[in-house]
């Protein structure tokens, strides 16, 4: 009797591991909670396991980056709108000439490719990540009551940009870098309230 129970439990464990291996290899569809998850499983089932695993591993880092970048953009937009109004980007005192040129070029490209979803209509969303720190530093008087120092801003955004480039070029961010990116997001959230 004991041997039958051990054999049954062992067979169950083997079946569980075999099921997980088959799901990982795309041979068996895993449990999906939603229709979106089912679509993902169907779309990705024929993709190599290491690519699927990498995509799953990078989800949290992408979300962290998305939130960090948009928290910073939101802060810049709110502060400069308070000072210069809704057309703050056009003001001589805020955006640099290269930033304005970048906006013009990117909008022109979007006009030629209307079939593709464009960016957010606000000029700030046409800027590179590195431009965010420049906007804060160049308009420091609008941020100095909230942010500790210009070097604090510059160092965190420079470091985050390195991680952003790894993520944006679909590479795997190391766990240390992912933790650092999360730390920078927590720093920003704590700092700006």
C-alpha positions in Angstrom: 0.0 0.0 0.0 2.8 2.5 0.9 4.5 1.7 -2.3 1.4 2.4 -4.3 1.0 5.8 -2.6 4.7 6.7 -3.2 4.4 5.6 -6.8 1.2 7.7 -7.2 2.8 10.8 -5.7 6.0 10.4 -7.7 3.9 9.9 -10.9 2.0 13.1 -10.1 5.2 15.1 -9.6 6.6 13.8 -12.9 3.4 14.7 -14.7 3.4 18.2 -13.1 7.0 18.8 -14.3 6.3 17.3 -17.7 3.3 19.6 -18.1 5.3 22.7 -17.2 8.0 21.7 -19.6 5.5 21.2 -22.4 3.9 24.6 -21.6 7.4 26.3 -21.6 8.2 24.7 -25.0 4.9 25.8 -26.5 3.6 22.2 -27.0 0.9 22.6 -24.4 -1.2 25.7 -23.8 -1.1 26.8 -20.1 -3.9 28.0 -18.0 -5.0 31.5 -19.1 -7.0 33.8 -16.8 -8.1 36.1 -19.5 -8.7 36.3 -23.3 -5.6 38.5 -23.6 -3.5 35.9 -21.9 -4.9 33.2 -24.3 -4.1 35.4 -27.3 -0.5 35.8 -26.0 -0.1 32.1 -25.6 -1.4 31.5 -29.1 0.8 34.2 -30.6 4.0 33.1 -28.7 3.6 29.4 -28.7 5.9 28.8 -31.7 8.6 31.2 -30.4 11.8 29.9 -28.8 11.5 29.3 -25.0 14.5 31.6 -24.2 12.8 34.5 -26.1 9.4 33.9 -24.3 11.2 33.7 -21.0 13.1 36.9 -21.7 9.9 38.7 -22.6 8.3 37.6 -19.4 11.3 38.5 -17.3 11.4 42.0 -18.8 7.7 42.9 -18.3 8.3 44.3 -14.8 11.3 46.3 -15.9 9.3 47.8 -18.9 6.5 48.7 -16.6 8.9 50.3 -14.1 10.6 52.3 -16.9 7.2 53.3 -18.4 6.1 54.7 -15.0 9.4 56.5 -14.3 9.5 58.1 -17.7 5.9 59.3 -17.5 6.2 60.5 -13.9 9.1 62.7 -14.9 7.3 63.9 -18.1 4.2 64.7 -16.1 6.2 66.7 -13.5 8.0 68.7 -16.2 4.7 69.4 -18.1 2.9 70.4 -14.9 5.6 72.7 -13.6 6.3 74.4 -17.0 2.6 74.8 -17.7 2.2 76.6 -14.3 5.0 79.0 -15.3 4.5 79.5 -19.0 1.0 78.2 -19.9 -0.1 75.4 -22.0 2.2 76.3 -24.9 5.3 76.3 -22.6 7.4 74.3 -25.2 7.2 77.2 -27.6 8.6 79.7 -25.0 12.1 80.9 -25.6 13.0 80.1 -22.0 12.1 76.4 -21.9 13.0 74.0 -24.8 16.3 74.4 -26.7 16.5 74.9 -30.5 17.6 71.3 -31.0 14.6 70.1 -29.0 12.3 72.2 -31.2 14.0 70.8 -34.3 13.5 67.3 -33.0 9.8 68.0 -32.5 9.4 69.4 -36.0 11.2 66.5 -37.7 9.3 63.8 -35.7 5.9 65.4 -36.4 6.8 65.6 -40.1 7.6 61.9 -40.1 4.3 61.1 -38.4 2.4 63.1 -41.0 4.0 61.0 -43.8 3.0 57.8 -42.0 -0.5 58.4 -40.9 -1.3 54.7 -41.0 0.7 54.3 -37.8 -0.5 55.5 -34.4 1.3 58.7 -33.5 2.7 59.8 -30.2 0.9 61.8 -27.5 0.2 65.2 -29.0 2.1 67.0 -26.4 5.6 68.2 -27.6 7.3 66.7 -24.5 6.5 63.1 -25.8 8.6 63.8 -28.9 11.7 64.4 -26.8 14.4 61.8 -26.0 14.8 60.5 -22.5 18.0 62.5 -22.1 16.0 65.7 -22.9 14.0 65.3 -19.8 17.0 66.0 -17.5 18.0 68.9 -19.7 14.6 70.5 -19.5 14.6 70.3 -15.7 18.2 71.6 -15.4 17.6 74.4 -17.9 14.5 75.5 -16.0 15.8 74.7 -12.5 14.0 77.6 -10.8 10.7 75.8 -11.5 12.0 72.6 -9.9 14.4 73.6 -7.1 11.7 73.6 -4.4 10.8 70.0 -5.2 14.0 68.3 -6.3 17.1 68.2 -4.1 19.8 69.2 -6.7 20.5 69.3 -10.4 23.1 66.6 -10.0 20.5 64.3 -8.2 18.2 64.7 -11.3 21.0 64.3 -13.8 22.6 61.2 -12.2 19.3 59.3 -11.7 18.1 60.0 -15.2 21.5 59.3 -16.8 21.6 55.9 -15.0 18.0 55.2 -15.9 18.7 56.0 -19.5 21.3 53.3 -19.7 18.8 50.8 -18.5 16.1 52.3 -20.8 18.4 51.7 -23.8 18.9 48.0 -22.8 15.1 47.6 -22.5 14.2 49.6 -25.6 16.6 47.5 -27.7 14.9 44.3 -26.4 17.8 43.0 -24.4 17.6 41.5 -20.9 18.3 43.8 -18.1 20.3 42.3 -15.2 18.5 41.8 -11.9 20.9 44.4 -10.4 20.0 47.0 -13.0 16.3 46.2 -12.7 16.5 46.8 -9.0 18.3 50.0 -9.6 15.6 51.2 -12.0 13.0 50.4 -9.4 15.0 52.3 -6.8 15.1 55.3 -9.0 11.3 55.2 -9.5 10.8 54.9 -5.7 13.2 57.9 -5.2 11.2 60.0 -7.7 7.9 59.1 -6.2 9.1 59.8 -2.6 10.7 63.1 -3.7 7.7 64.5 -5.6 5.1 63.2 -3.3 
